[in-house]
Amino acid sequence: MFNRLVSLPRRCFGSLIGKPAPAFSANACMPDGSFKTVSLNDYKGKYVVLYFWPADFTYVCSSETIDFHKHLDKFRATGVEVIGCSTDTAFVHKAWRATPKSDGGLGTDINHPMLADVTKSISKDYEVLLDNGLACRGVFVIDKNGLVRSELKNDLPLGRNVEEVLRICEALAHVDTHSGEVCPSSWKKGKPAMKASQEGVIEYLTKHT
């Protein structure tokens, strides 16, 4: 398994940007350790971050899942719900949570649903399934209308920056509530945005760059 996580499988993916997020319904390990069927429709009218990891009980995946867990309050403060997904079973997810960090587990009750994509249909629909049968490190930001507004995909050895995912969510929330504005390079919450016009570009560049 570990060797499969450092390989560099090649595949050309398309983009889901601006398209309806593919619907899904799958068994999940929930924050309280119970099992429940979770569907995208459960989150209708909400912002959603859906992230994929290749496999439980592996190194980069553990650090990322814990990082999303630690940032959940900040995501929710922006009106965003977080859902994780891999092709492991929900039972393996639960065992991963319960296993101490000293033994290679997460060592904590992860506070967001962990989907079990055992048929790999979700990974296929979101175009993150690699030739080795694992999902790449994909992250999808879905808006309140169910449209994909951002997607990030990393190869297996490359861990993601959860702070950047949060920044994108904050930028999306800003442009959705501030008509005529866009978020420029490296924009952060509380910083000036840019008016979507030639005058706006000139004003922003002369004042802030």
Helices and strands as residue ranges (DSSP letters): G 3-5, E 25-29, E 35-39, G 40-43, E 47-52, H 59-70, H 72-77, E 80-86, H 90-98, G 101-103, E 114-116, H 121-125, E 137-142, E 148-154, H 162-177, E 181-182, E 194-195, H 198-208
